[in-house]
Amino acid sequence: MKLRVLGLSIAVCLLAACGGKSDAPAATGDAKATGDKAGGEAKSGGELNVYNWSDYIAENTVPDFEKKSGVKVTYDVFDSNEMVESKLLAGASGYDIVVPTLNFLGRQIQAGVFQPLDKSKIPNLANLDPDMLKRIALQDPDNKYAVPYHWGTTGIGYNVDKVTAAFGNTDVTASWDLVFKPENLSKLKSCGVTLLDTPSEIIPIALNYLGEDPNSQDPAVIDKAAALLKTIRPHITNFHSSQYIDSMAKGSTCLVVGWSGDVVQARDRADEAKNGVKIGYSIPKEGAPLWFDMLAIPKDAKNVDYAYKFIDYLLEPQVAADNTNFVSYPNANLKATELVNKDITGDPTIYPPAEVRAKLFTFAIIPPDVDRQYTRIWTQLKTGR
């Protein structure tokens, strides 16, 4: 998951009024090979356009698919749901697969952005966890429009040594008090504090911390989160949804409210660099978000058969395991679990135990009036007004 670019209320109106997308960004990589495609023989030179989160796929996944299928893949990346939604709204982006998070997918389904899946073209759907699919079906009834790619949590990433220096130990990371009490956060200001640049996550986290419904649509309740966030604003270094992976790994950021797999990637990069930076991740005791990123085919996709082929390929157990091993995010593929590195499946920050999962909450679809309020709060917070 990853910057807010367009108000969600505007998004809903546009989604209802138009059916296309904006110009695609520059490609991040492509290649050619030979093979076959879903629904028939692959033509050498076939194309597929994918729009996925940054740092979110194994290095060999796309090249191996290109060799197997004969399809040239243009693979572009984003770092927030708002970015991908803006593409879906503006018209004719040319993407064949996009990867929104479930709560964004839910309202985009309502607006008719995606085409229903022909499940006969995705035989590897049989590998997916029925319990996960049941939870996802609350926003995608009958799992009609999308397939789960990865899932994870949003919590606290921290520099072990710098937190210990400020507080004597790391016990404080077990609670959102570390983030939402100014007297705590101020102790880490000098070493760098980053919050995800996405109000659709940070505001519900603040509400949950206050003991409110994280998905409340009551303006007065939402304003409580705004008031809380204003108290910690002087101690926040920046708002970003992807740069913190490198900045944490290099030791220039010591605290982040970020996504589980990204923090683990930062930890692994620091370990590989042997730079002495130790990184931890905490799912605070008050609870935290659980989210699912979903593979979906836009209604105006041009290369639908290749899209099915790629989705089915991603659901192959070894491919799914390779992706999880690389990005440190769990997948919903039961047959892949035994192929995932044991240090990942045994890491409770990646695969939370049952008692922790019981406190996780999911995001609801945000209606236009709530989104407008979120946007106002976020603009005021970032500008310091």
Contacts in CASP RR format, 6 or more apart in sequence:
PFRMAT RR
TARGET T0000
AUTHOR 0000-0000-0000
METHOD contacts of the structure
MODEL  1
MKLRVLGLSIAVCLLAACGGKSDAPAATGDAKATGDKAGGEAKSGGELNV
YNWSDYIAENTVPDFEKKSGVKVTYDVFDSNEMVESKLLAGASGYDIVVP
TLNFLGRQIQAGVFQPLDKSKIPNLANLDPDMLKRIALQDPDNKYAVPYH
WGTTGIGYNVDKVTAAFGNTDVTASWDLVFKPENLSKLKSCGVTLLDTPS
EIIPIALNYLGEDPNSQDPAVIDKAAALLKTIRPHITNFHSSQYIDSMAK
GSTCLVVGWSGDVVQARDRADEAKNGVKIGYSIPKEGAPLWFDMLAIPKD
AKNVDYAYKFIDYLLEPQVAADNTNFVSYPNANLKATELVNKDITGDPTI
YPPAEVRAKLFTFAIIPPDVDRQYTRIWTQLKTGR
1 53 0 8 1.000
1 81 0 8 1.000
1 101 0 8 1.000
1 154 0 8 1.000
1 198 0 8 1.000
1 201 0 8 1.000
1 241 0 8 1.000
1 259 0 8 1.000
1 291 0 8 1.000
1 293 0 8 1.000
2 53 0 8 1.000
2 54 0 8 1.000
2 78 0 8 1.000
2 79 0 8 1.000
2 80 0 8 1.000
2 81 0 8 1.000
2 83 0 8 1.000
2 196 0 8 1.000
2 198 0 8 1.000
2 241 0 8 1.000
2 242 0 8 1.000
2 259 0 8 1.000
3 79 0 8 1.000
3 80 0 8 1.000
3 82 0 8 1.000
3 83 0 8 1.000
3 197 0 8 1.000
3 198 0 8 1.000
3 240 0 8 1.000
3 241 0 8 1.000
4 80 0 8 1.000
4 82 0 8 1.000
4 197 0 8 1.000
4 198 0 8 1.000
4 199 0 8 1.000
4 200 0 8 1.000
4 375 0 8 1.000
4 378 0 8 1.000
5 80 0 8 1.000
5 82 0 8 1.000
5 83 0 8 1.000
5 86 0 8 1.000
6 82 0 8 1.000
6 85 0 8 1.000
6 86 0 8 1.000
6 89 0 8 1.000
7 82 0 8 1.000
7 371 0 8 1.000
7 372 0 8 1.000
7 375 0 8 1.000
8 82 0 8 1.000
8 85 0 8 1.000
8 107 0 8 1.000
8 200 0 8 1.000
8 366 0 8 1.000
8 368 0 8 1.000
8 371 0 8 1.000
8 374 0 8 1.000
8 375 0 8 1.000
9 368 0 8 1.000
9 369 0 8 1.000
9 371 0 8 1.000
9 372 0 8 1.000
9 375 0 8 1.000
11 82 0 8 1.000
11 85 0 8 1.000
11 86 0 8 1.000
11 89 0 8 1.000
11 107 0 8 1.000
11 371 0 8 1.000
12 107 0 8 1.000
12 111 0 8 1.000
12 367 0 8 1.000
12 368 0 8 1.000
12 371 0 8 1.000
13 368 0 8 1.000
14 89 0 8 1.000
14 90 0 8 1.000
15 88 0 8 1.000
15 89 0 8 1.000
15 107 0 8 1.000
15 108 0 8 1.000
15 111 0 8 1.000
15 112 0 8 1.000
15 113 0 8 1.000
16 111 0 8 1.000
18 89 0 8 1.000
18 91 0 8 1.000
19 91 0 8 1.000
19 112 0 8 1.000
19 113 0 8 1.000
19 299 0 8 1.000
19 300 0 8 1.000
20 88 0 8 1.000
20 89 0 8 1.000
20 90 0 8 1.000
20 91 0 8 1.000
20 92 0 8 1.000
20 93 0 8 1.000
20 298 0 8 1.000
20 299 0 8 1.000
20 300 0 8 1.000
21 87 0 8 1.000
21 88 0 8 1.000
21 89 0 8 1.000
21 90 0 8 1.000
21 91 0 8 1.000
21 92 0 8 1.000
21 93 0 8 1.000
21 94 0 8 1.000
21 95 0 8 1.000
21 298 0 8 1.000
21 300 0 8 1.000
22 86 0 8 1.000
22 87 0 8 1.000
22 89 0 8 1.000
22 90 0 8 1.000
22 91 0 8 1.000
22 92 0 8 1.000
22 93 0 8 1.000
23 90 0 8 1.000
23 92 0 8 1.000
23 93 0 8 1.000
24 49 0 8 1.000
24 51 0 8 1.000
24 74 0 8 1.000
24 76 0 8 1.000
24 87 0 8 1.000
24 93 0 8 1.000
24 94 0 8 1.000
24 95 0 8 1.000
25 76 0 8 1.000
26 76 0 8 1.000
27 74 0 8 1.000
27 75 0 8 1.000
27 76 0 8 1.000
28 75 0 8 1.000
28 76 0 8 1.000
28 77 0 8 1.000
29 62 0 8 1.000
29 73 0 8 1.000
29 74 0 8 1.000
29 75 0 8 1.000
30 72 0 8 1.000
30 73 0 8 1.000
30 74 0 8 1.000
30 75 0 8 1.000
31 62 0 8 1.000
31 63 0 8 1.000
31 66 0 8 1.000
31 72 0 8 1.000
31 73 0 8 1.000
32 44 0 8 1.000
32 45 0 8 1.000
32 66 0 8 1.000
32 70 0 8 1.000
32 72 0 8 1.000
33 66 0 8 1.000
33 67 0 8 1.000
33 68 0 8 1.000
33 69 0 8 1.000
33 70 0 8 1.000
33 71 0 8 1.000
34 42 0 8 1.000
34 44 0 8 1.000
34 67 0 8 1.000
34 70 0 8 1.000
35 42 0 8 1.000
35 44 0 8 1.000
35 67 0 8 1.000
35 68 0 8 1.000
35 69 0 8 1.000
35 70 0 8 1.000
36 42 0 8 1.000
36 69 0 8 1.000
36 70 0 8 1.000
37 43 0 8 1.000
37 46 0 8 1.000
37 69 0 8 1.000
37 70 0 8 1.000
37 71 0 8 1.000
37 305 0 8 1.000
37 306 0 8 1.000
37 309 0 8 1.000
38 121 0 8 1.000
38 305 0 8 1.000
38 306 0 8 1.000
38 308 0 8 1.000
38 309 0 8 1.000
38 312 0 8 1.000
39 121 0 8 1.000
39 305 0 8 1.000
39 308 0 8 1.000
39 309 0 8 1.000
40 305 0 8 1.000
42 69 0 8 1.000
42 70 0 8 1.000
42 71 0 8 1.000
42 309 0 8 1.000
44 70 0 8 1.000
45 70 0 8 1.000
45 71 0 8 1.000
45 72 0 8 1.000
46 70 0 8 1.000
46 71 0 8 1.000
46 72 0 8 1.000
46 303 0 8 1.000
46 306 0 8 1.000
47 71 0 8 1.000
47 72 0 8 1.000
47 73 0 8 1.000
47 74 0 8 1.000
47 303 0 8 1.000
47 306 0 8 1.000
48 71 0 8 1.000
48 72 0 8 1.000
48 73 0 8 1.000
48 74 0 8 1.000
48 96 0 8 1.000
48 97 0 8 1.000
48 303 0 8 1.000
48 306 0 8 1.000
48 307 0 8 1.000
48 310 0 8 1.000
49 73 0 8 1.000
49 74 0 8 1.000
49 76 0 8 1.000
49 94 0 8 1.000
49 95 0 8 1.000
49 96 0 8 1.000
49 97 0 8 1.000
49 302 0 8 1.000
49 303 0 8 1.000
50 62 0 8 1.000
50 73 0 8 1.000
50 74 0 8 1.000
50 75 0 8 1.000
50 76 0 8 1.000
50 95 0 8 1.000
50 96 0 8 1.000
50 97 0 8 1.000
50 98 0 8 1.000
50 310 0 8 1.000
51 76 0 8 1.000
51 77 0 8 1.000
51 78 0 8 1.000
51 84 0 8 1.000
51 87 0 8 1.000
51 93 0 8 1.000
51 95 0 8 1.000
51 97 0 8 1.000
51 98 0 8 1.000
51 99 0 8 1.000
52 75 0 8 1.000
52 76 0 8 1.000
52 77 0 8 1.000
52 78 0 8 1.000
52 97 0 8 1.000
52 98 0 8 1.000
52 99 0 8 1.000
53 77 0 8 1.000
53 78 0 8 1.000
53 79 0 8 1.000
53 99 0 8 1.000
53 293 0 8 1.000
54 77 0 8 1.000
54 78 0 8 1.000
54 79 0 8 1.000
54 242 0 8 1.000
55 77 0 8 1.000
55 242 0 8 1.000
55 245 0 8 1.000
55 262 0 8 1.000
55 265 0 8 1.000
55 327 0 8 1.000
56 77 0 8 1.000
56 99 0 8 1.000
56 150 0 8 1.000
56 293 0 8 1.000
56 327 0 8 1.000
56 329 0 8 1.000
57 75 0 8 1.000
57 323 0 8 1.000
57 326 0 8 1.000
57 327 0 8 1.000
58 322 0 8 1.000
58 323 0 8 1.000
58 325 0 8 1.000
58 326 0 8 1.000
58 327 0 8 1.000
59 326 0 8 1.000
60 322 0 8 1.000
61 314 0 8 1.000
61 319 0 8 1.000
61 322 0 8 1.000
61 323 0 8 1.000
62 73 0 8 1.000
62 75 0 8 1.000
64 319 0 8 1.000
65 71 0 8 1.000
65 73 0 8 1.000
65 310 0 8 1.000
65 313 0 8 1.000
66 72 0 8 1.000
66 73 0 8 1.000
68 313 0 8 1.000
69 306 0 8 1.000
69 309 0 8 1.000
69 310 0 8 1.000
69 313 0 8 1.000
71 306 0 8 1.000
71 309 0 8 1.000
71 310 0 8 1.000
73 310 0 8 1.000
76 95 0 8 1.000
78 84 0 8 1.000
78 87 0 8 1.000
79 241 0 8 1.000
79 242 0 8 1.000
80 197 0 8 1.000
80 198 0 8 1.000
80 241 0 8 1.000
81 100 0 8 1.000
81 101 0 8 1.000
81 104 0 8 1.000
81 198 0 8 1.000
81 200 0 8 1.000
82 198 0 8 1.000
82 200 0 8 1.000
84 98 0 8 1.000
84 99 0 8 1.000
84 100 0 8 1.000
84 104 0 8 1.000
85 100 0 8 1.000
85 104 0 8 1.000
85 108 0 8 1.000
87 93 0 8 1.000
87 95 0 8 1.000
87 98 0 8 1.000
88 98 0 8 1.000
88 108 0 8 1.000
88 113 0 8 1.000
88 298 0 8 1.000
91 300 0 8 1.000
92 300 0 8 1.000
93 298 0 8 1.000
94 298 0 8 1.000
94 300 0 8 1.000
94 301 0 8 1.000
94 302 0 8 1.000
95 298 0 8 1.000
95 301 0 8 1.000
96 297 0 8 1.000
96 298 0 8 1.000
96 301 0 8 1.000
96 302 0 8 1.000
96 303 0 8 1.000
96 304 0 8 1.000
96 306 0 8 1.000
96 307 0 8 1.000
97 295 0 8 1.000
97 296 0 8 1.000
97 297 0 8 1.000
97 301 0 8 1.000
97 307 0 8 1.000
97 310 0 8 1.000
97 311 0 8 1.000
98 296 0 8 1.000
98 298 0 8 1.000
99 149 0 8 1.000
99 293 0 8 1.000
99 294 0 8 1.000
99 295 0 8 1.000
99 296 0 8 1.000
100 108 0 8 1.000
100 293 0 8 1.000
100 294 0 8 1.000
100 296 0 8 1.000
101 291 0 8 1.000
101 292 0 8 1.000
101 293 0 8 1.000
101 294 0 8 1.000
101 363 0 8 1.000
102 136 0 8 1.000
102 139 0 8 1.000
102 140 0 8 1.000
102 291 0 8 1.000
102 292 0 8 1.000
102 293 0 8 1.000
102 294 0 8 1.000
102 362 0 8 1.000
102 363 0 8 1.000
103 139 0 8 1.000
103 200 0 8 1.000
103 291 0 8 1.000
103 362 0 8 1.000
103 363 0 8 1.000
103 364 0 8 1.000
103 365 0 8 1.000
103 366 0 8 1.000
104 200 0 8 1.000
105 114 0 8 1.000
105 139 0 8 1.000
105 140 0 8 1.000
105 145 0 8 1.000
105 146 0 8 1.000
105 294 0 8 1.000
105 296 0 8 1.000
106 139 0 8 1.000
106 140 0 8 1.000
106 365 0 8 1.000
107 365 0 8 1.000
107 366 0 8 1.000
108 114 0 8 1.000
108 296 0 8 1.000
109 139 0 8 1.000
109 140 0 8 1.000
109 144 0 8 1.000
109 145 0 8 1.000
110 365 0 8 1.000
112 299 0 8 1.000
113 298 0 8 1.000
113 299 0 8 1.000
114 145 0 8 1.000
114 146 0 8 1.000
114 296 0 8 1.000
114 297 0 8 1.000
114 298 0 8 1.000
114 299 0 8 1.000
115 145 0 8 1.000
115 297 0 8 1.000
115 298 0 8 1.000
115 299 0 8 1.000
115 301 0 8 1.000
115 304 0 8 1.000
116 144 0 8 1.000
116 145 0 8 1.000
117 143 0 8 1.000
117 144 0 8 1.000
117 145 0 8 1.000
117 146 0 8 1.000
117 147 0 8 1.000
117 297 0 8 1.000
118 308 0 8 1.000
119 125 0 8 1.000
121 305 0 8 1.000
121 308 0 8 1.000
121 309 0 8 1.000
121 312 0 8 1.000
122 147 0 8 1.000
122 308 0 8 1.000
122 311 0 8 1.000
122 312 0 8 1.000
122 315 0 8 1.000
123 312 0 8 1.000
124 312 0 8 1.000
124 315 0 8 1.000
124 316 0 8 1.000
125 147 0 8 1.000
125 315 0 8 1.000
127 315 0 8 1.000
127 316 0 8 1.000
127 317 0 8 1.000
127 320 0 8 1.000
127 333 0 8 1.000
127 334 0 8 1.000
127 335 0 8 1.000
127 336 0 8 1.000
128 147 0 8 1.000
128 148 0 8 1.000
128 315 0 8 1.000
128 332 0 8 1.000
128 333 0 8 1.000
128 334 0 8 1.000
129 332 0 8 1.000
129 333 0 8 1.000
129 334 0 8 1.000
132 148 0 8 1.000
132 151 0 8 1.000
132 292 0 8 1.000
132 332 0 8 1.000
133 143 0 8 1.000
133 148 0 8 1.000
133 332 0 8 1.000
135 292 0 8 1.000
135 362 0 8 1.000
136 143 0 8 1.000
136 146 0 8 1.000
136 148 0 8 1.000
136 292 0 8 1.000
136 294 0 8 1.000
137 143 0 8 1.000
138 362 0 8 1.000
139 365 0 8 1.000
140 146 0 8 1.000
140 294 0 8 1.000
145 296 0 8 1.000
146 294 0 8 1.000
146 295 0 8 1.000
146 296 0 8 1.000
147 294 0 8 1.000
147 295 0 8 1.000
147 296 0 8 1.000
147 311 0 8 1.000
147 315 0 8 1.000
148 292 0 8 1.000
148 293 0 8 1.000
148 294 0 8 1.000
148 295 0 8 1.000
148 331 0 8 1.000
148 332 0 8 1.000
149 293 0 8 1.000
149 294 0 8 1.000
149 295 0 8 1.000
149 314 0 8 1.000
149 331 0 8 1.000
150 292 0 8 1.000
150 293 0 8 1.000
150 323 0 8 1.000
150 324 0 8 1.000
150 327 0 8 1.000
150 329 0 8 1.000
150 330 0 8 1.000
150 331 0 8 1.000
151 290 0 8 1.000
151 291 0 8 1.000
151 292 0 8 1.000
151 293 0 8 1.000
151 329 0 8 1.000
151 330 0 8 1.000
151 331 0 8 1.000
151 332 0 8 1.000
152 259 0 8 1.000
152 260 0 8 1.000
152 261 0 8 1.000
152 290 0 8 1.000
152 291 0 8 1.000
152 292 0 8 1.000
152 329 0 8 1.000
152 330 0 8 1.000
152 350 0 8 1.000
153 259 0 8 1.000
153 260 0 8 1.000
153 283 0 8 1.000
153 288 0 8 1.000
153 289 0 8 1.000
153 290 0 8 1.000
153 291 0 8 1.000
153 352 0 8 1.000
153 360 0 8 1.000
154 196 0 8 1.000
154 201 0 8 1.000
154 205 0 8 1.000
154 257 0 8 1.000
154 258 0 8 1.000
154 259 0 8 1.000
154 260 0 8 1.000
154 288 0 8 1.000
154 289 0 8 1.000
154 291 0 8 1.000
155 205 0 8 1.000
155 257 0 8 1.000
155 258 0 8 1.000
155 259 0 8 1.000
155 260 0 8 1.000
155 263 0 8 1.000
155 281 0 8 1.000
155 282 0 8 1.000
155 283 0 8 1.000
155 284 0 8 1.000
155 288 0 8 1.000
155 289 0 8 1.000
156 173 0 8 1.000
156 176 0 8 1.000
156 178 0 8 1.000
156 179 0 8 1.000
156 255 0 8 1.000
156 256 0 8 1.000
156 257 0 8 1.000
156 258 0 8 1.000
156 281 0 8 1.000
156 282 0 8 1.000
156 284 0 8 1.000
157 173 0 8 1.000
157 248 0 8 1.000
157 255 0 8 1.000
157 256 0 8 1.000
157 257 0 8 1.000
157 258 0 8 1.000
157 263 0 8 1.000
157 279 0 8 1.000
157 280 0 8 1.000
157 281 0 8 1.000
157 282 0 8 1.000
158 170 0 8 1.000
158 173 0 8 1.000
158 178 0 8 1.000
158 254 0 8 1.000
158 255 0 8 1.000
158 256 0 8 1.000
158 279 0 8 1.000
158 280 0 8 1.000
158 281 0 8 1.000
158 282 0 8 1.000
159 191 0 8 1.000
159 248 0 8 1.000
159 251 0 8 1.000
159 253 0 8 1.000
159 254 0 8 1.000
159 255 0 8 1.000
159 277 0 8 1.000
159 278 0 8 1.000
159 279 0 8 1.000
159 280 0 8 1.000
160 170 0 8 1.000
160 278 0 8 1.000
160 279 0 8 1.000
160 280 0 8 1.000
161 277 0 8 1.000
161 278 0 8 1.000
162 188 0 8 1.000
162 191 0 8 1.000
162 254 0 8 1.000
163 170 0 8 1.000
163 172 0 8 1.000
163 173 0 8 1.000
163 188 0 8 1.000
163 254 0 8 1.000
163 255 0 8 1.000
164 170 0 8 1.000
166 187 0 8 1.000
166 188 0 8 1.000
167 184 0 8 1.000
167 187 0 8 1.000
170 280 0 8 1.000
172 178 0 8 1.000
172 184 0 8 1.000
173 280 0 8 1.000
173 282 0 8 1.000
173 284 0 8 1.000
174 282 0 8 1.000
174 284 0 8 1.000
174 285 0 8 1.000
175 284 0 8 1.000
175 285 0 8 1.000
175 286 0 8 1.000
176 205 0 8 1.000
176 209 0 8 1.000
176 284 0 8 1.000
176 286 0 8 1.000
176 287 0 8 1.000
177 184 0 8 1.000
178 184 0 8 1.000
178 185 0 8 1.000
178 255 0 8 1.000
178 284 0 8 1.000
179 185 0 8 1.000
179 232 0 8 1.000
179 255 0 8 1.000
179 257 0 8 1.000
180 206 0 8 1.000
180 209 0 8 1.000
180 228 0 8 1.000
180 231 0 8 1.000
180 232 0 8 1.000
181 232 0 8 1.000
182 231 0 8 1.000
182 232 0 8 1.000
182 234 0 8 1.000
182 235 0 8 1.000
185 193 0 8 1.000
185 232 0 8 1.000
185 235 0 8 1.000
185 236 0 8 1.000
185 255 0 8 1.000
186 234 0 8 1.000
186 235 0 8 1.000
188 235 0 8 1.000
188 254 0 8 1.000
188 255 0 8 1.000
189 234 0 8 1.000
189 235 0 8 1.000
189 237 0 8 1.000
191 251 0 8 1.000
191 253 0 8 1.000
191 254 0 8 1.000
191 255 0 8 1.000
192 237 0 8 1.000
192 252 0 8 1.000
192 253 0 8 1.000
192 254 0 8 1.000
192 255 0 8 1.000
193 235 0 8 1.000
193 236 0 8 1.000
193 237 0 8 1.000
193 253 0 8 1.000
193 254 0 8 1.000
193 255 0 8 1.000
193 256 0 8 1.000
194 236 0 8 1.000
194 237 0 8 1.000
194 238 0 8 1.000
194 239 0 8 1.000
194 240 0 8 1.000
194 243 0 8 1.000
194 244 0 8 1.000
194 247 0 8 1.000
194 253 0 8 1.000
194 255 0 8 1.000
194 256 0 8 1.000
194 257 0 8 1.000
194 258 0 8 1.000
195 202 0 8 1.000
195 236 0 8 1.000
195 238 0 8 1.000
195 239 0 8 1.000
195 256 0 8 1.000
195 257 0 8 1.000
195 258 0 8 1.000
196 202 0 8 1.000
196 239 0 8 1.000
196 240 0 8 1.000
196 241 0 8 1.000
196 256 0 8 1.000
196 257 0 8 1.000
196 258 0 8 1.000
196 259 0 8 1.000
197 239 0 8 1.000
197 240 0 8 1.000
197 241 0 8 1.000
197 382 0 8 1.000
198 241 0 8 1.000
199 374 0 8 1.000
199 375 0 8 1.000
199 377 0 8 1.000
199 378 0 8 1.000
200 363 0 8 1.000
200 366 0 8 1.000
200 374 0 8 1.000
201 289 0 8 1.000
201 363 0 8 1.000
202 229 0 8 1.000
202 257 0 8 1.000
203 222 0 8 1.000
203 225 0 8 1.000
203 226 0 8 1.000
203 229 0 8 1.000
203 374 0 8 1.000
203 377 0 8 1.000
203 378 0 8 1.000
204 214 0 8 1.000
204 215 0 8 1.000
204 225 0 8 1.000
204 289 0 8 1.000
204 361 0 8 1.000
204 363 0 8 1.000
205 214 0 8 1.000
205 257 0 8 1.000
205 288 0 8 1.000
205 289 0 8 1.000
206 224 0 8 1.000
206 225 0 8 1.000
206 228 0 8 1.000
206 229 0 8 1.000
207 213 0 8 1.000
207 214 0 8 1.000
207 216 0 8 1.000
207 221 0 8 1.000
207 222 0 8 1.000
207 224 0 8 1.000
207 225 0 8 1.000
208 214 0 8 1.000
208 286 0 8 1.000
208 287 0 8 1.000
208 288 0 8 1.000
208 361 0 8 1.000
209 228 0 8 1.000
209 286 0 8 1.000
210 224 0 8 1.000
210 225 0 8 1.000
210 228 0 8 1.000
211 286 0 8 1.000
212 221 0 8 1.000
212 224 0 8 1.000
212 225 0 8 1.000
213 221 0 8 1.000
214 289 0 8 1.000
214 361 0 8 1.000
214 363 0 8 1.000
215 361 0 8 1.000
215 363 0 8 1.000
215 364 0 8 1.000
216 222 0 8 1.000
217 367 0 8 1.000
217 369 0 8 1.000
217 370 0 8 1.000
219 373 0 8 1.000
222 370 0 8 1.000
222 373 0 8 1.000
222 374 0 8 1.000
222 377 0 8 1.000
223 377 0 8 1.000
225 377 0 8 1.000
226 377 0 8 1.000
226 380 0 8 1.000
226 381 0 8 1.000
229 377 0 8 1.000
229 381 0 8 1.000
230 381 0 8 1.000
233 381 0 8 1.000
233 384 0 8 1.000
237 253 0 8 1.000
239 382 0 8 1.000
242 262 0 8 1.000
244 253 0 8 1.000
244 256 0 8 1.000
244 258 0 8 1.000
244 262 0 8 1.000
244 266 0 8 1.000
245 262 0 8 1.000
245 263 0 8 1.000
245 265 0 8 1.000
245 266 0 8 1.000
245 269 0 8 1.000
246 266 0 8 1.000
246 269 0 8 1.000
247 253 0 8 1.000
248 254 0 8 1.000
248 256 0 8 1.000
248 263 0 8 1.000
248 266 0 8 1.000
248 267 0 8 1.000
248 270 0 8 1.000
248 277 0 8 1.000
248 279 0 8 1.000
249 265 0 8 1.000
249 266 0 8 1.000
249 267 0 8 1.000
249 269 0 8 1.000
249 270 0 8 1.000
249 273 0 8 1.000
249 275 0 8 1.000
249 277 0 8 1.000
249 279 0 8 1.000
250 270 0 8 1.000
250 273 0 8 1.000
250 275 0 8 1.000
250 277 0 8 1.000
251 270 0 8 1.000
251 275 0 8 1.000
251 277 0 8 1.000
256 263 0 8 1.000
260 281 0 8 1.000
260 283 0 8 1.000
260 328 0 8 1.000
260 329 0 8 1.000
260 349 0 8 1.000
260 350 0 8 1.000
261 281 0 8 1.000
261 327 0 8 1.000
261 328 0 8 1.000
261 329 0 8 1.000
261 350 0 8 1.000
263 279 0 8 1.000
263 280 0 8 1.000
263 281 0 8 1.000
263 349 0 8 1.000
264 281 0 8 1.000
264 328 0 8 1.000
264 347 0 8 1.000
264 349 0 8 1.000
264 350 0 8 1.000
265 327 0 8 1.000
265 328 0 8 1.000
266 279 0 8 1.000
267 278 0 8 1.000
267 279 0 8 1.000
267 280 0 8 1.000
267 281 0 8 1.000
268 328 0 8 1.000
270 276 0 8 1.000
270 277 0 8 1.000
270 278 0 8 1.000
270 279 0 8 1.000
280 349 0 8 1.000
281 349 0 8 1.000
282 349 0 8 1.000
283 349 0 8 1.000
283 352 0 8 1.000
283 356 0 8 1.000
283 359 0 8 1.000
283 360 0 8 1.000
285 359 0 8 1.000
286 359 0 8 1.000
287 359 0 8 1.000
287 360 0 8 1.000
287 361 0 8 1.000
288 359 0 8 1.000
288 360 0 8 1.000
288 361 0 8 1.000
289 360 0 8 1.000
289 361 0 8 1.000
289 362 0 8 1.000
289 363 0 8 1.000
290 357 0 8 1.000
290 360 0 8 1.000
290 361 0 8 1.000
290 362 0 8 1.000
291 362 0 8 1.000
291 363 0 8 1.000
292 332 0 8 1.000
295 311 0 8 1.000
295 314 0 8 1.000
297 304 0 8 1.000
297 307 0 8 1.000
297 308 0 8 1.000
297 311 0 8 1.000
301 307 0 8 1.000
313 319 0 8 1.000
314 320 0 8 1.000
314 323 0 8 1.000
315 333 0 8 1.000
317 333 0 8 1.000
317 335 0 8 1.000
317 336 0 8 1.000
317 339 0 8 1.000
318 336 0 8 1.000
318 339 0 8 1.000
320 331 0 8 1.000
320 333 0 8 1.000
320 336 0 8 1.000
320 339 0 8 1.000
321 331 0 8 1.000
321 333 0 8 1.000
321 336 0 8 1.000
321 337 0 8 1.000
321 339 0 8 1.000
321 340 0 8 1.000
323 329 0 8 1.000
323 331 0 8 1.000
324 330 0 8 1.000
324 331 0 8 1.000
324 336 0 8 1.000
324 340 0 8 1.000
324 344 0 8 1.000
325 340 0 8 1.000
325 341 0 8 1.000
325 344 0 8 1.000
328 344 0 8 1.000
328 350 0 8 1.000
329 350 0 8 1.000
330 350 0 8 1.000
330 351 0 8 1.000
337 345 0 8 1.000
344 350 0 8 1.000
344 351 0 8 1.000
345 351 0 8 1.000
348 356 0 8 1.000
352 360 0 8 1.000
366 374 0 8 1.000
379 385 0 8 1.000
END
